[in-house]
Amino acid sequence: MRHLTSSLHSMLTLTVAAGLLAAAPAAFAQEAPAAGGLRVGVFDAQAVYNGFPGQQQVQQQAQQLQTQMQEAAQAQNQQRMAQIQQQFQALQQQAMQRFQQTLEQVLPAVAQAANVPIVVHDLSYAQEGVQRVDLTQQIVEAMRQAAPAAAPAEQPAAGDDLPDFLQP
């Protein structure tokens, strides 16, 4: 589970960085909004993670694999442990690809609709005049619409099996 969560963090960071790089030329080419300064889209990463369709099912599958791994380790069944590790890696890769592709797909449209040249999940500091625009709900809704085949994710209790970077 730790590998899955740290990989999701890395993937989210890379996705945001790619979005920043893609938006940078357009941001410099645009005139700054008249009275408000630069508008930066921000979002709650935990809410986006929780709201992604199928995320809860991935967590449940990872927990099942973790239980199976513990049982195989107790039985000292190295072959079964290797099989479970392969299953976990495949699950992790599929989940990361699906999340990243969906996030990359929806960010440009959400940013354009909100008239923001940059979208980040963490804006630790901004000079006076930078306007933060919360896009959390728009991103969650856009991701749900972009990935309708999965069942809606259930909301886990705060902190349950969330990646470290999303822990409250």
C-alpha positions in Angstrom: 0.0 0.0 0.0 2.9 2.3 0.8 4.2 1.9 -2.8 0.8 2.8 -4.2 0.4 5.9 -2.2 3.9 7.2 -2.7 3.6 6.5 -6.4 0.3 8.4 -6.5 2.0 11.3 -4.8 4.8 11.3 -7.4 2.3 11.0 -10.2 0.2 13.9 -8.9 3.3 16.0 -8.5 4.4 15.2 -12.0 1.0 15.9 -13.4 0.8 19.3 -11.8 4.3 20.1 -12.9 3.5 19.1 -16.5 0.4 21.3 -16.3 2.4 24.2 -15.1 4.9 23.8 -17.9 2.2 23.5 -20.5 0.4 26.5 -19.1 3.5 28.7 -18.6 3.8 30.0 -22.2 0.1 30.8 -22.3 0.3 32.5 -18.9 3.1 34.8 -20.0 1.4 35.6 -23.3 -1.8 36.7 -21.6 -2.3 40.0 -20.0 -2.8 40.0 -16.3 -6.4 40.4 -15.1 -7.0 44.1 -14.7 -7.7 44.6 -11.0 -7.1 41.2 -9.4 -3.6 40.3 -10.5 -2.7 36.7 -11.4 -5.4 34.1 -10.8 -4.1 30.7 -9.7 -6.3 27.6 -9.5 -5.9 25.5 -6.4 -7.5 22.3 -5.3 -7.7 20.0 -2.3 -5.7 16.9 -3.3 -7.4 14.7 -0.7 -10.9 15.6 -2.1 -9.8 14.9 -5.7 -8.2 11.6 -4.6 -11.3 10.5 -2.7 -13.6 11.6 -5.4 -11.9 9.8 -8.2 -14.2 7.0 -9.5 -12.9 3.6 -8.6 -10.3 4.8 -6.1 -12.1 3.1 -3.2 -12.1 -0.2 -5.1 -8.4 0.1 -5.8 -7.7 0.6 -2.0 -9.8 -2.5 -1.2 -8.0 -4.6 -3.8 -4.6 -3.4 -2.4 -5.7 -4.3 1.2 -6.8 -7.8 0.0 -3.4 -8.2 -1.6 -1.6 -7.0 1.5 -3.6 -9.6 3.6 -2.7 -12.3 1.1 1.0 -11.3 1.2 1.0 -11.6 5.0 -0.6 -15.0 4.8 2.0 -16.1 2.2 4.8 -14.7 4.3 3.6 -16.6 7.4 3.5 -19.8 5.3 6.9 -18.9 3.9 5.5 -19.4 0.3 8.0 -17.4 -1.8 6.4 -18.3 -5.1 3.0 -17.0 -3.9 4.6 -13.8 -2.5 6.2 -13.1 -5.9 2.8 -13.6 -7.6 1.1 -11.2 -5.2 3.9 -8.7 -5.6 3.3 -8.8 -9.4 -0.5 -8.4 -8.9 0.1 -5.4 -6.7 2.5 -3.8 -9.1 0.0 -4.2 -12.0 -2.8 -2.8 -9.8 -0.6 0.1 -8.9 0.4 0.8 -12.4 -3.2 0.7 -13.7 -4.5 2.9 -11.0 -1.8 5.5 -11.5 -2.2 5.6 -15.3 -6.0 5.9 -15.0 -5.8 8.7 -12.4 -3.0 10.6 -14.2 -4.7 10.3 -17.6 -8.0 11.5 -16.2 -6.4 14.4 -14.3 -4.4 15.5 -17.3 -7.5 15.2 -19.5 -9.7 17.5 -17.3 -7.3 20.1 -16.0 -7.1 22.2 -19.2 -10.9 22.5 -19.5 -11.3 23.2 -15.8 -8.6 25.9 -15.9 -10.0 27.5 -19.0 -13.6 27.6 -17.6 -12.2 29.2 -14.4 -10.0 31.6 -16.4 -6.8 30.6 -14.6 -3.5 30.0 -16.4 -2.1 27.8 -13.6 -3.5 25.0 -11.5 -1.7 23.6 -8.4 -2.6 21.4 -5.6 -0.5 23.3 -3.1 0.1 27.0 -3.1 2.2 27.6 0.0 3.0 31.2 -0.8 1.7 33.9 -3.1 2.5 37.6 -3.3 -0.2 40.1 -2.6 -2.5 40.4 -5.5 -2.4 36.7 -6.5 -5.9 35.5 -6.4 -6.5 31.8 -5.4 -9.4 30.2 -7.1 -10.6 26.9 -5.5 -11.2 24.4 -8.3 -11.7 21.3 -6.1 -15.3 20.7 -6.9 -14.9 21.4 -10.6 -12.0 19.0 -10.9 -13.8 16.2 -8.9 -16.9 16.6 -11.1 -14.9 16.7 -14.3 -13.0 13.6 -13.3 -16.3 11.8 -12.4 -17.7 12.7 -15.8 -14.5 11.7 -17.6 -14.4 8.3 -16.0 -18.1 7.3 -15.7 -17.5 3.6 -16.1 -16.3 3.2 -12.5 -18.7 3.2 -9.6 -18.7 6.4 -7.5 -16.1 6.2 -4.8 -17.2 6.0 -1.3 -15.8 8.6 1.1 -13.5 6.9 3.6 -13.2 8.2 7.1 -10.7 11.0 7.4 -7.2 9.6 7.1 -8.2 6.0 6.2 -5.6 4.5 3.9 -4.8 7.8 2.2 -1.3 8.6 0.9 1.0 10.4 3.3 0.8 13.6 1.4 -3.0 13.7 1.7 -3.1 13.0 5.5 -4.7 15.8 7.5 
